[in-house]
Amino acid sequence: MFEIIRNHKRWMYGILLLLVIPSFVLLGVEGYQNNDANTAVATVAGQKVSQQEWEEAQRRQIDQARQMMGPQFDQKMFETSEAKQAILNNLVAERAINAELARSHMTVGDAALAKRIGEFQQFRKPDGSFDMEQYKAALAAQGMTPAMFDQRLRRDLTLEQLTGSIQATAFAPRSVSERLSSISDQEREVQEMLFPVAQFLPQVKVTDAMVKAYYDKNAQLFTIPEQVKAEYVVFDAAAVESQVQVSDAEIAEYYNKNVKSYTTPEQRTAAHILINVARDAKPADQAAAKAKAEAVLLEVRKNPANFGEIAKAQSQDQGSAQAGGDLGVVEKGTFVKPVEDAIYALKQGEVSGVVQSEFGYHIITVTSLKPAAQKPLADAREEIAADLKKQKMSKRYSEMAETFTNMVYEQAESLKPVADKLGLKIETVDGLTRKPNPQLGQAPFNNEKFLAALFGTDAVKNKRNTEAVEVSPSVLISGRVVEFKPATKRPLPEVDAVIRQRVTLEEAARLARAAGEQKLAAAKASGDAAGFGEPKVVTRSQEPTINTTAAIAVLKADTTKLPAYVGVDIPGQGYGVYRINKVSQPANPDLNRRKQEAQQISGLVGQAELFNYVEALKTKAKAKINVNASQLGTKTDGE
């Protein structure tokens, strides 16, 4: 049971991508708004899920999977009806959950939200403090403001709490987990008798008639698919880059207009000692607190180098006292005004007087001070040039891509005009078939959509350019058939030797099976162990000591009566007969593994509970899907 997850990671990963995708990855908060301009593929809680929203969800999920899986990414995973239906089901589930969150007014507080944002390492400076500018810049790059991001993250934290609480209540009875672990640990002692194919090869006589019958019955095995020789041109970012230049004047102008972006503001770190007193304290209490603060100040002034030790002993700020009063990097607006004003009035190493705030009396020192610094134009030149070139390329790409698309269509008799116009190189490739060739890898001409266009009627019969096909983000290709070779069947004399070899092996395997089945029947009748090999132990939790196919059959066999027998076709080897002598449990089971398996089982139960809860919410929200998976003819990457 547990080997399914261990041995099929890629398959399981594909399923998880479809089922466990954070909602804000699929759709932003804005995406949940109704759009009457689009066809509704589903309705939830009276709101429509549009075709456009579904397409956007699929594009986002494909991009997410591409980033996560890298070279193992296969877009075909997302082009099946099942995958499309799963994404639509996700959207419907999201809407149903949203409706429940809104109805019950569930949310998380500002403190929890701030804590989660503070945990993002990409928003932290080298010294560990929060980098507000980096935070804002990162959000701006995604087209978001802090308010938009807060709204999304708040919703996802709420969803996380909701789903976590449901899964946390699920459990599997100990008897169930122990039973499953016992099945996994079960040991079966087995004896093997093999009937190898090689043993029966001399008995096989292949006739010409057998060869001809195999040839006629398996014609598809000997068909050479239709092929084309084609010319093609590729338009991508590299074609644009060569035509884009950035001048020194443009770099200087940009630098002067954005000087603040190249200026590092002054950075201060500070420490303080706090003597607490309530804002509404009696005058006598306030006077006592101030007197204590002044006494501590005198102690500090006598030995400023001991500020940290004095803070540990005297400060009543529980958050900073044990750190020697350290307040970290000071940012505008972080502290109450009297404290902030005092910090910015001090030089490094100076100690303030007694500063009163709503929390009490402070003694403050600036522990480090880095003055503001501006990066010179010479140091920023390369970065600015790259940014300006990127901006120009983005604009120029759109213009050139439109020219490419129009010219390959309007001047469809040749690729030369578009190649000359945009400075592209015409390449030639031979032996292309309708389906991509795995040996050609990710070559632009080995793309399924491009090949479909290249084998289109207009391209094959009229030798016209294909349309511009986007084979990957920002990569367009157009091709033209130079030569077409229709599908042919290899002549029988050419494949005669191959067929004789295959028929010989099939006939030998048939004889091996017949001999093995005869022995199996005799062994079942007599219980005889004669001819079987030495006993071996087979278990689900360890690598099998016999052929894997045979091990699966042995572990599935009915052992209510022993000895038990099972016969198995072993691909490529022959036939095996197996005698199961006894079934037992290990003397010392792996308790740690059993504990892990129990946790896995509880996790699966929790997922089932969550699934049932979401299904109940969908019913409550009167969710309805208006299309079948086969009707989800949406655009995917590159279309």
Secondary structure as a PSIPRED ss2 file (coil, helix, strand):
# PSIPRED VFORMAT (PSIPRED V4.0)

   1 M C   1.000  0.000  0.000
   2 F C   1.000  0.000  0.000
   3 E H   0.000  1.000  0.000
   4 I H   0.000  1.000  0.000
   5 I H   0.000  1.000  0.000
   6 R H   0.000  1.000  0.000
   7 N H   0.000  1.000  0.000
   8 H C   1.000  0.000  0.000
   9 K H   0.000  1.000  0.000
  10 R H   0.000  1.000  0.000
  11 W H   0.000  1.000  0.000
  12 M H   0.000  1.000  0.000
  13 Y H   0.000  1.000  0.000
  14 G H   0.000  1.000  0.000
  15 I H   0.000  1.000  0.000
  16 L H   0.000  1.000  0.000
  17 L H   0.000  1.000  0.000
  18 L H   0.000  1.000  0.000
  19 L H   0.000  1.000  0.000
  20 V C   1.000  0.000  0.000
  21 I C   1.000  0.000  0.000
  22 P C   1.000  0.000  0.000
  23 S H   0.000  1.000  0.000
  24 F H   0.000  1.000  0.000
  25 V H   0.000  1.000  0.000
  26 L H   0.000  1.000  0.000
  27 L C   1.000  0.000  0.000
  28 G C   1.000  0.000  0.000
  29 V H   0.000  1.000  0.000
  30 E H   0.000  1.000  0.000
  31 G H   0.000  1.000  0.000
  32 Y H   0.000  1.000  0.000
  33 Q C   1.000  0.000  0.000
  34 N C   1.000  0.000  0.000
  35 N C   1.000  0.000  0.000
  36 D C   1.000  0.000  0.000
  37 A C   1.000  0.000  0.000
  38 N C   1.000  0.000  0.000
  39 T C   1.000  0.000  0.000
  40 A E   0.000  0.000  1.000
  41 V E   0.000  0.000  1.000
  42 A E   0.000  0.000  1.000
  43 T E   0.000  0.000  1.000
  44 V E   0.000  0.000  1.000
  45 A C   1.000  0.000  0.000
  46 G C   1.000  0.000  0.000
  47 Q E   0.000  0.000  1.000
  48 K E   0.000  0.000  1.000
  49 V E   0.000  0.000  1.000
  50 S E   0.000  0.000  1.000
  51 Q H   0.000  1.000  0.000
  52 Q H   0.000  1.000  0.000
  53 E H   0.000  1.000  0.000
  54 W H   0.000  1.000  0.000
  55 E H   0.000  1.000  0.000
  56 E H   0.000  1.000  0.000
  57 A H   0.000  1.000  0.000
  58 Q H   0.000  1.000  0.000
  59 R H   0.000  1.000  0.000
  60 R H   0.000  1.000  0.000
  61 Q H   0.000  1.000  0.000
  62 I H   0.000  1.000  0.000
  63 D H   0.000  1.000  0.000
  64 Q H   0.000  1.000  0.000
  65 A H   0.000  1.000  0.000
  66 R H   0.000  1.000  0.000
  67 Q H   0.000  1.000  0.000
  68 M H   0.000  1.000  0.000
  69 M H   0.000  1.000  0.000
  70 G H   0.000  1.000  0.000
  71 P H   0.000  1.000  0.000
  72 Q H   0.000  1.000  0.000
  73 F C   1.000  0.000  0.000
  74 D C   1.000  0.000  0.000
  75 Q H   0.000  1.000  0.000
  76 K H   0.000  1.000  0.000
  77 M H   0.000  1.000  0.000
  78 F H   0.000  1.000  0.000
  79 E C   1.000  0.000  0.000
  80 T C   1.000  0.000  0.000
  81 S H   0.000  1.000  0.000
  82 E H   0.000  1.000  0.000
  83 A H   0.000  1.000  0.000
  84 K H   0.000  1.000  0.000
  85 Q H   0.000  1.000  0.000
  86 A H   0.000  1.000  0.000
  87 I H   0.000  1.000  0.000
  88 L H   0.000  1.000  0.000
  89 N H   0.000  1.000  0.000
  90 N H   0.000  1.000  0.000
  91 L H   0.000  1.000  0.000
  92 V H   0.000  1.000  0.000
  93 A H   0.000  1.000  0.000
  94 E H   0.000  1.000  0.000
  95 R H   0.000  1.000  0.000
  96 A H   0.000  1.000  0.000
  97 I H   0.000  1.000  0.000
  98 N H   0.000  1.000  0.000
  99 A H   0.000  1.000  0.000
 100 E H   0.000  1.000  0.000
 101 L H   0.000  1.000  0.000
 102 A H   0.000  1.000  0.000
 103 R H   0.000  1.000  0.000
 104 S H   0.000  1.000  0.000
 105 H C   1.000  0.000  0.000
 106 M C   1.000  0.000  0.000
 107 T C   1.000  0.000  0.000
 108 V C   1.000  0.000  0.000
 109 G C   1.000  0.000  0.000
 110 D H   0.000  1.000  0.000
 111 A H   0.000  1.000  0.000
 112 A H   0.000  1.000  0.000
 113 L H   0.000  1.000  0.000
 114 A H   0.000  1.000  0.000
 115 K H   0.000  1.000  0.000
 116 R H   0.000  1.000  0.000
 117 I H   0.000  1.000  0.000
 118 G H   0.000  1.000  0.000
 119 E C   1.000  0.000  0.000
 120 F C   1.000  0.000  0.000
 121 Q H   0.000  1.000  0.000
 122 Q H   0.000  1.000  0.000
 123 F H   0.000  1.000  0.000
 124 R E   0.000  0.000  1.000
 125 K C   1.000  0.000  0.000
 126 P C   1.000  0.000  0.000
 127 D C   1.000  0.000  0.000
 128 G C   1.000  0.000  0.000
 129 S C   1.000  0.000  0.000
 130 F E   0.000  0.000  1.000
 131 D C   1.000  0.000  0.000
 132 M H   0.000  1.000  0.000
 133 E H   0.000  1.000  0.000
 134 Q H   0.000  1.000  0.000
 135 Y H   0.000  1.000  0.000
 136 K H   0.000  1.000  0.000
 137 A H   0.000  1.000  0.000
 138 A H   0.000  1.000  0.000
 139 L H   0.000  1.000  0.000
 140 A H   0.000  1.000  0.000
 141 A H   0.000  1.000  0.000
 142 Q C   1.000  0.000  0.000
 143 G C   1.000  0.000  0.000
 144 M C   1.000  0.000  0.000
 145 T C   1.000  0.000  0.000
 146 P H   0.000  1.000  0.000
 147 A H   0.000  1.000  0.000
 148 M H   0.000  1.000  0.000
 149 F H   0.000  1.000  0.000
 150 D H   0.000  1.000  0.000
 151 Q H   0.000  1.000  0.000
 152 R H   0.000  1.000  0.000
 153 L H   0.000  1.000  0.000
 154 R H   0.000  1.000  0.000
 155 R H   0.000  1.000  0.000
 156 D H   0.000  1.000  0.000
 157 L H   0.000  1.000  0.000
 158 T H   0.000  1.000  0.000
 159 L H   0.000  1.000  0.000
 160 E H   0.000  1.000  0.000
 161 Q H   0.000  1.000  0.000
 162 L H   0.000  1.000  0.000
 163 T H   0.000  1.000  0.000
 164 G H   0.000  1.000  0.000
 165 S H   0.000  1.000  0.000
 166 I H   0.000  1.000  0.000
 167 Q H   0.000  1.000  0.000
 168 A H   0.000  1.000  0.000
 169 T C   1.000  0.000  0.000
 170 A C   1.000  0.000  0.000
 171 F C   1.000  0.000  0.000
 172 A C   1.000  0.000  0.000
 173 P C   1.000  0.000  0.000
 174 R H   0.000  1.000  0.000
 175 S H   0.000  1.000  0.000
 176 V H   0.000  1.000  0.000
 177 S H   0.000  1.000  0.000
 178 E H   0.000  1.000  0.000
 179 R H   0.000  1.000  0.000
 180 L H   0.000  1.000  0.000
 181 S H   0.000  1.000  0.000
 182 S H   0.000  1.000  0.000
 183 I H   0.000  1.000  0.000
 184 S H   0.000  1.000  0.000
 185 D H   0.000  1.000  0.000
 186 Q C   1.000  0.000  0.000
 187 E E   0.000  0.000  1.000
 188 R E   0.000  0.000  1.000
 189 E E   0.000  0.000  1.000
 190 V E   0.000  0.000  1.000
 191 Q E   0.000  0.000  1.000
 192 E E   0.000  0.000  1.000
 193 M E   0.000  0.000  1.000
 194 L E   0.000  0.000  1.000
 195 F E   0.000  0.000  1.000
 196 P E   0.000  0.000  1.000
 197 V H   0.000  1.000  0.000
 198 A H   0.000  1.000  0.000
 199 Q H   0.000  1.000  0.000
 200 F H   0.000  1.000  0.000
 201 L H   0.000  1.000  0.000
 202 P H   0.000  1.000  0.000
 203 Q H   0.000  1.000  0.000
 204 V C   1.000  0.000  0.000
 205 K C   1.000  0.000  0.000
 206 V C   1.000  0.000  0.000
 207 T C   1.000  0.000  0.000
 208 D H   0.000  1.000  0.000
 209 A H   0.000  1.000  0.000
 210 M H   0.000  1.000  0.000
 211 V H   0.000  1.000  0.000
 212 K H   0.000  1.000  0.000
 213 A H   0.000  1.000  0.000
 214 Y H   0.000  1.000  0.000
 215 Y H   0.000  1.000  0.000
 216 D H   0.000  1.000  0.000
 217 K H   0.000  1.000  0.000
 218 N C   1.000  0.000  0.000
 219 A H   0.000  1.000  0.000
 220 Q H   0.000  1.000  0.000
 221 L H   0.000  1.000  0.000
 222 F H   0.000  1.000  0.000
 223 T E   0.000  0.000  1.000
 224 I E   0.000  0.000  1.000
 225 P C   1.000  0.000  0.000
 226 E C   1.000  0.000  0.000
 227 Q E   0.000  0.000  1.000
 228 V E   0.000  0.000  1.000
 229 K E   0.000  0.000  1.000
 230 A E   0.000  0.000  1.000
 231 E E   0.000  0.000  1.000
 232 Y E   0.000  0.000  1.000
 233 V E   0.000  0.000  1.000
 234 V E   0.000  0.000  1.000
 235 F E   0.000  0.000  1.000
 236 D C   1.000  0.000  0.000
 237 A H   0.000  1.000  0.000
 238 A H   0.000  1.000  0.000
 239 A H   0.000  1.000  0.000
 240 V H   0.000  1.000  0.000
 241 E H   0.000  1.000  0.000
 242 S C   1.000  0.000  0.000
 243 Q C   1.000  0.000  0.000
 244 V C   1.000  0.000  0.000
 245 Q C   1.000  0.000  0.000
 246 V C   1.000  0.000  0.000
 247 S C   1.000  0.000  0.000
 248 D H   0.000  1.000  0.000
 249 A H   0.000  1.000  0.000
 250 E H   0.000  1.000  0.000
 251 I H   0.000  1.000  0.000
 252 A H   0.000  1.000  0.000
 253 E H   0.000  1.000  0.000
 254 Y H   0.000  1.000  0.000
 255 Y H   0.000  1.000  0.000
 256 N H   0.000  1.000  0.000
 257 K H   0.000  1.000  0.000
 258 N C   1.000  0.000  0.000
 259 V H   0.000  1.000  0.000
 260 K H   0.000  1.000  0.000
 261 S H   0.000  1.000  0.000
 262 Y H   0.000  1.000  0.000
 263 T E   0.000  0.000  1.000
 264 T E   0.000  0.000  1.000
 265 P C   1.000  0.000  0.000
 266 E C   1.000  0.000  0.000
 267 Q E   0.000  0.000  1.000
 268 R E   0.000  0.000  1.000
 269 T E   0.000  0.000  1.000
 270 A E   0.000  0.000  1.000
 271 A E   0.000  0.000  1.000
 272 H E   0.000  0.000  1.000
 273 I E   0.000  0.000  1.000
 274 L E   0.000  0.000  1.000
 275 I E   0.000  0.000  1.000
 276 N E   0.000  0.000  1.000
 277 V C   1.000  0.000  0.000
 278 A C   1.000  0.000  0.000
 279 R C   1.000  0.000  0.000
 280 D C   1.000  0.000  0.000
 281 A C   1.000  0.000  0.000
 282 K C   1.000  0.000  0.000
 283 P H   0.000  1.000  0.000
 284 A H   0.000  1.000  0.000
 285 D H   0.000  1.000  0.000
 286 Q H   0.000  1.000  0.000
 287 A H   0.000  1.000  0.000
 288 A H   0.000  1.000  0.000
 289 A H   0.000  1.000  0.000
 290 K H   0.000  1.000  0.000
 291 A H   0.000  1.000  0.000
 292 K H   0.000  1.000  0.000
 293 A H   0.000  1.000  0.000
 294 E H   0.000  1.000  0.000
 295 A H   0.000  1.000  0.000
 296 V H   0.000  1.000  0.000
 297 L H   0.000  1.000  0.000
 298 L H   0.000  1.000  0.000
 299 E H   0.000  1.000  0.000
 300 V H   0.000  1.000  0.000
 301 R H   0.000  1.000  0.000
 302 K H   0.000  1.000  0.000
 303 N C   1.000  0.000  0.000
 304 P H   0.000  1.000  0.000
 305 A H   0.000  1.000  0.000
 306 N H   0.000  1.000  0.000
 307 F H   0.000  1.000  0.000
 308 G H   0.000  1.000  0.000
 309 E H   0.000  1.000  0.000
 310 I H   0.000  1.000  0.000
 311 A H   0.000  1.000  0.000
 312 K H   0.000  1.000  0.000
 313 A H   0.000  1.000  0.000
 314 Q H   0.000  1.000  0.000
 315 S C   1.000  0.000  0.000
 316 Q C   1.000  0.000  0.000
 317 D C   1.000  0.000  0.000
 318 Q C   1.000  0.000  0.000
 319 G C   1.000  0.000  0.000
 320 S C   1.000  0.000  0.000
 321 A H   0.000  1.000  0.000
 322 Q H   0.000  1.000  0.000
 323 A H   0.000  1.000  0.000
 324 G C   1.000  0.000  0.000
 325 G C   1.000  0.000  0.000
 326 D E   0.000  0.000  1.000
 327 L E   0.000  0.000  1.000
 328 G E   0.000  0.000  1.000
 329 V E   0.000  0.000  1.000
 330 V E   0.000  0.000  1.000
 331 E C   1.000  0.000  0.000
 332 K C   1.000  0.000  0.000
 333 G C   1.000  0.000  0.000
 334 T C   1.000  0.000  0.000
 335 F C   1.000  0.000  0.000
 336 V C   1.000  0.000  0.000
 337 K H   0.000  1.000  0.000
 338 P H   0.000  1.000  0.000
 339 V H   0.000  1.000  0.000
 340 E H   0.000  1.000  0.000
 341 D H   0.000  1.000  0.000
 342 A H   0.000  1.000  0.000
 343 I H   0.000  1.000  0.000
 344 Y H   0.000  1.000  0.000
 345 A H   0.000  1.000  0.000
 346 L C   1.000  0.000  0.000
 347 K C   1.000  0.000  0.000
 348 Q E   0.000  0.000  1.000
 349 G C   1.000  0.000  0.000
 350 E C   1.000  0.000  0.000
 351 V E   0.000  0.000  1.000
 352 S C   1.000  0.000  0.000
 353 G C   1.000  0.000  0.000
 354 V C   1.000  0.000  0.000
 355 V E   0.000  0.000  1.000
 356 Q E   0.000  0.000  1.000
 357 S E   0.000  0.000  1.000
 358 E C   1.000  0.000  0.000
 359 F C   1.000  0.000  0.000
 360 G E   0.000  0.000  1.000
 361 Y E   0.000  0.000  1.000
 362 H E   0.000  0.000  1.000
 363 I E   0.000  0.000  1.000
 364 I E   0.000  0.000  1.000
 365 T E   0.000  0.000  1.000
 366 V E   0.000  0.000  1.000
 367 T E   0.000  0.000  1.000
 368 S E   0.000  0.000  1.000
 369 L E   0.000  0.000  1.000
 370 K E   0.000  0.000  1.000
 371 P C   1.000  0.000  0.000
 372 A C   1.000  0.000  0.000
 373 A E   0.000  0.000  1.000
 374 Q E   0.000  0.000  1.000
 375 K C   1.000  0.000  0.000
 376 P C   1.000  0.000  0.000
 377 L H   0.000  1.000  0.000
 378 A H   0.000  1.000  0.000
 379 D H   0.000  1.000  0.000
 380 A H   0.000  1.000  0.000
 381 R H   0.000  1.000  0.000
 382 E H   0.000  1.000  0.000
 383 E H   0.000  1.000  0.000
 384 I H   0.000  1.000  0.000
 385 A H   0.000  1.000  0.000
 386 A H   0.000  1.000  0.000
 387 D H   0.000  1.000  0.000
 388 L H   0.000  1.000  0.000
 389 K H   0.000  1.000  0.000
 390 K H   0.000  1.000  0.000
 391 Q H   0.000  1.000  0.000
 392 K H   0.000  1.000  0.000
 393 M H   0.000  1.000  0.000
 394 S H   0.000  1.000  0.000
 395 K H   0.000  1.000  0.000
 396 R H   0.000  1.000  0.000
 397 Y H   0.000  1.000  0.000
 398 S H   0.000  1.000  0.000
 399 E H   0.000  1.000  0.000
 400 M H   0.000  1.000  0.000
 401 A H   0.000  1.000  0.000
 402 E H   0.000  1.000  0.000
 403 T H   0.000  1.000  0.000
 404 F H   0.000  1.000  0.000
 405 T H   0.000  1.000  0.000
 406 N H   0.000  1.000  0.000
 407 M H   0.000  1.000  0.000
 408 V H   0.000  1.000  0.000
 409 Y H   0.000  1.000  0.000
 410 E H   0.000  1.000  0.000
 411 Q C   1.000  0.000  0.000
 412 A C   1.000  0.000  0.000
 413 E C   1.000  0.000  0.000
 414 S C   1.000  0.000  0.000
 415 L C   1.000  0.000  0.000
 416 K H   0.000  1.000  0.000
 417 P H   0.000  1.000  0.000
 418 V H   0.000  1.000  0.000
 419 A H   0.000  1.000  0.000
 420 D H   0.000  1.000  0.000
 421 K H   0.000  1.000  0.000
 422 L H   0.000  1.000  0.000
 423 G C   1.000  0.000  0.000
 424 L C   1.000  0.000  0.000
 425 K C   1.000  0.000  0.000
 426 I C   1.000  0.000  0.000
 427 E E   0.000  0.000  1.000
 428 T E   0.000  0.000  1.000
 429 V E   0.000  0.000  1.000
 430 D E   0.000  0.000  1.000
 431 G E   0.000  0.000  1.000
 432 L E   0.000  0.000  1.000
 433 T C   1.000  0.000  0.000
 434 R C   1.000  0.000  0.000
 435 K C   1.000  0.000  0.000
 436 P C   1.000  0.000  0.000
 437 N C   1.000  0.000  0.000
 438 P H   0.000  1.000  0.000
 439 Q H   0.000  1.000  0.000
 440 L H   0.000  1.000  0.000
 441 G C   1.000  0.000  0.000
 442 Q C   1.000  0.000  0.000
 443 A C   1.000  0.000  0.000
 444 P H   0.000  1.000  0.000
 445 F H   0.000  1.000  0.000
 446 N H   0.000  1.000  0.000
 447 N C   1.000  0.000  0.000
 448 E H   0.000  1.000  0.000
 449 K H   0.000  1.000  0.000
 450 F H   0.000  1.000  0.000
 451 L H   0.000  1.000  0.000
 452 A H   0.000  1.000  0.000
 453 A H   0.000  1.000  0.000
 454 L H   0.000  1.000  0.000
 455 F C   1.000  0.000  0.000
 456 G C   1.000  0.000  0.000
 457 T H   0.000  1.000  0.000
 458 D H   0.000  1.000  0.000
 459 A H   0.000  1.000  0.000
 460 V H   0.000  1.000  0.000
 461 K H   0.000  1.000  0.000
 462 N C   1.000  0.000  0.000
 463 K C   1.000  0.000  0.000
 464 R C   1.000  0.000  0.000
 465 N C   1.000  0.000  0.000
 466 T C   1.000  0.000  0.000
 467 E C   1.000  0.000  0.000
 468 A C   1.000  0.000  0.000
 469 V E   0.000  0.000  1.000
 470 E E   0.000  0.000  1.000
 471 V E   0.000  0.000  1.000
 472 S E   0.000  0.000  1.000
 473 P C   1.000  0.000  0.000
 474 S C   1.000  0.000  0.000
 475 V E   0.000  0.000  1.000
 476 L E   0.000  0.000  1.000
 477 I E   0.000  0.000  1.000
 478 S E   0.000  0.000  1.000
 479 G E   0.000  0.000  1.000
 480 R E   0.000  0.000  1.000
 481 V E   0.000  0.000  1.000
 482 V E   0.000  0.000  1.000
 483 E E   0.000  0.000  1.000
 484 F E   0.000  0.000  1.000
 485 K E   0.000  0.000  1.000
 486 P C   1.000  0.000  0.000
 487 A C   1.000  0.000  0.000
 488 T E   0.000  0.000  1.000
 489 K E   0.000  0.000  1.000
 490 R C   1.000  0.000  0.000
 491 P C   1.000  0.000  0.000
 492 L H   0.000  1.000  0.000
 493 P H   0.000  1.000  0.000
 494 E H   0.000  1.000  0.000
 495 V H   0.000  1.000  0.000
 496 D H   0.000  1.000  0.000
 497 A H   0.000  1.000  0.000
 498 V H   0.000  1.000  0.000
 499 I H   0.000  1.000  0.000
 500 R H   0.000  1.000  0.000
 501 Q H   0.000  1.000  0.000
 502 R H   0.000  1.000  0.000
 503 V H   0.000  1.000  0.000
 504 T H   0.000  1.000  0.000
 505 L H   0.000  1.000  0.000
 506 E H   0.000  1.000  0.000
 507 E H   0.000  1.000  0.000
 508 A H   0.000  1.000  0.000
 509 A H   0.000  1.000  0.000
 510 R H   0.000  1.000  0.000
 511 L H   0.000  1.000  0.000
 512 A H   0.000  1.000  0.000
 513 R H   0.000  1.000  0.000
 514 A H   0.000  1.000  0.000
 515 A H   0.000  1.000  0.000
 516 G H   0.000  1.000  0.000
 517 E H   0.000  1.000  0.000
 518 Q H   0.000  1.000  0.000
 519 K H   0.000  1.000  0.000
 520 L H   0.000  1.000  0.000
 521 A H   0.000  1.000  0.000
 522 A H   0.000  1.000  0.000
 523 A H   0.000  1.000  0.000
 524 K H   0.000  1.000  0.000
 525 A H   0.000  1.000  0.000
 526 S H   0.000  1.000  0.000
 527 G C   1.000  0.000  0.000
 528 D C   1.000  0.000  0.000
 529 A C   1.000  0.000  0.000
 530 A C   1.000  0.000  0.000
 531 G C   1.000  0.000  0.000
 532 F C   1.000  0.000  0.000
 533 G C   1.000  0.000  0.000
 534 E C   1.000  0.000  0.000
 535 P C   1.000  0.000  0.000
 536 K E   0.000  0.000  1.000
 537 V E   0.000  0.000  1.000
 538 V E   0.000  0.000  1.000
 539 T E   0.000  0.000  1.000
 540 R C   1.000  0.000  0.000
 541 S C   1.000  0.000  0.000
 542 Q C   1.000  0.000  0.000
 543 E C   1.000  0.000  0.000
 544 P C   1.000  0.000  0.000
 545 T C   1.000  0.000  0.000
 546 I C   1.000  0.000  0.000
 547 N C   1.000  0.000  0.000
 548 T H   0.000  1.000  0.000
 549 T H   0.000  1.000  0.000
 550 A H   0.000  1.000  0.000
 551 A H   0.000  1.000  0.000
 552 I H   0.000  1.000  0.000
 553 A H   0.000  1.000  0.000
 554 V H   0.000  1.000  0.000
 555 L H   0.000  1.000  0.000
 556 K H   0.000  1.000  0.000
 557 A C   1.000  0.000  0.000
 558 D C   1.000  0.000  0.000
 559 T C   1.000  0.000  0.000
 560 T C   1.000  0.000  0.000
 561 K C   1.000  0.000  0.000
 562 L C   1.000  0.000  0.000
 563 P C   1.000  0.000  0.000
 564 A E   0.000  0.000  1.000
 565 Y E   0.000  0.000  1.000
 566 V E   0.000  0.000  1.000
 567 G E   0.000  0.000  1.000
 568 V E   0.000  0.000  1.000
 569 D E   0.000  0.000  1.000
 570 I E   0.000  0.000  1.000
 571 P C   1.000  0.000  0.000
 572 G C   1.000  0.000  0.000
 573 Q C   1.000  0.000  0.000
 574 G E   0.000  0.000  1.000
 575 Y E   0.000  0.000  1.000
 576 G E   0.000  0.000  1.000
 577 V E   0.000  0.000  1.000
 578 Y E   0.000  0.000  1.000
 579 R E   0.000  0.000  1.000
 580 I E   0.000  0.000  1.000
 581 N E   0.000  0.000  1.000
 582 K E   0.000  0.000  1.000
 583 V E   0.000  0.000  1.000
 584 S E   0.000  0.000  1.000
 585 Q C   1.000  0.000  0.000
 586 P C   1.000  0.000  0.000
 587 A C   1.000  0.000  0.000
 588 N C   1.000  0.000  0.000
 589 P C   1.000  0.000  0.000
 590 D C   1.000  0.000  0.000
 591 L H   0.000  1.000  0.000
 592 N H   0.000  1.000  0.000
 593 R H   0.000  1.000  0.000
 594 R H   0.000  1.000  0.000
 595 K H   0.000  1.000  0.000
 596 Q H   0.000  1.000  0.000
 597 E H   0.000  1.000  0.000
 598 A H   0.000  1.000  0.000
 599 Q H   0.000  1.000  0.000
 600 Q H   0.000  1.000  0.000
 601 I H   0.000  1.000  0.000
 602 S H   0.000  1.000  0.000
 603 G H   0.000  1.000  0.000
 604 L H   0.000  1.000  0.000
 605 V H   0.000  1.000  0.000
 606 G H   0.000  1.000  0.000
 607 Q H   0.000  1.000  0.000
 608 A H   0.000  1.000  0.000
 609 E H   0.000  1.000  0.000
 610 L H   0.000  1.000  0.000
 611 F H   0.000  1.000  0.000
 612 N H   0.000  1.000  0.000
 613 Y H   0.000  1.000  0.000
 614 V H   0.000  1.000  0.000
 615 E H   0.000  1.000  0.000
 616 A H   0.000  1.000  0.000
 617 L H   0.000  1.000  0.000
 618 K H   0.000  1.000  0.000
 619 T H   0.000  1.000  0.000
 620 K H   0.000  1.000  0.000
 621 A C   1.000  0.000  0.000
 622 K C   1.000  0.000  0.000
 623 A C   1.000  0.000  0.000
 624 K E   0.000  0.000  1.000
 625 I E   0.000  0.000  1.000
 626 N C   1.000  0.000  0.000
 627 V C   1.000  0.000  0.000
 628 N C   1.000  0.000  0.000
 629 A H   0.000  1.000  0.000
 630 S H   0.000  1.000  0.000
 631 Q H   0.000  1.000  0.000
 632 L C   1.000  0.000  0.000
 633 G C   1.000  0.000  0.000
 634 T C   1.000  0.000  0.000
 635 K C   1.000  0.000  0.000
 636 T C   1.000  0.000  0.000
 637 D C   1.000  0.000  0.000
 638 G C   1.000  0.000  0.000
 639 E C   1.000  0.000  0.000
